[in-house]
Amino acid sequence: MAASILTTVVSTKGQVILPKTIRDQRHWPVDTRLIVQNTSDGVLLKPAPIFPPASVDAVFGSLSYWGKARTIERWMQRSQRRPNGVLAIDTNVVIRFLPSEDKKQANAARDAIAAGNIFIATTALLESEWALRSAYEFTPAAIAAGPRAPAYRA
């Protein structure tokens, strides 16, 4: 069965009413903001992003912290292994696992990870990927290759 063709009319104010079936299929409730693009095939409507694009420079330091920088050693002292022996590793440790200017912190992170039986939350992995890509300028291929890749080695 062929799909039915829906039509609408442009009002004197230039308004177009989208058929309810299309709005429902696209999950576009009342007041949905749409981007309108004029293409060679016609007019393209797509949802507008909820948040404007941001750069690392625009958001860096937006969450203030007053005090001394936290070290991996301090984190390890304050972290406790779960009853099953698993240690949760956060983004800070994952990023410091990489060769960095602070070799002591990089080595401490390597030791924590090498101790094994660790847990890294999905959010920590996503934050780490974002930091590696945006701040450290790693390519997606280098990130996907993981710690065995030359870019990760000291």
Buried (B, 14 or more C-beta within 10 A) or exposed (E): EEEEEEEEEEEEEEEEEBEEEEBEEBEBEEEEEEEEEEEEEEEEBEEEEEEEEEEEEEEEEEEEEEEEEEBBEEBBEEBEEEEEEEBBBBBBBBBBBBEBEBEEBBBBBBEBBEEEEBEBEEEBEEBBBEBBBEEEEBEEEBBEBEEEBEBBEE
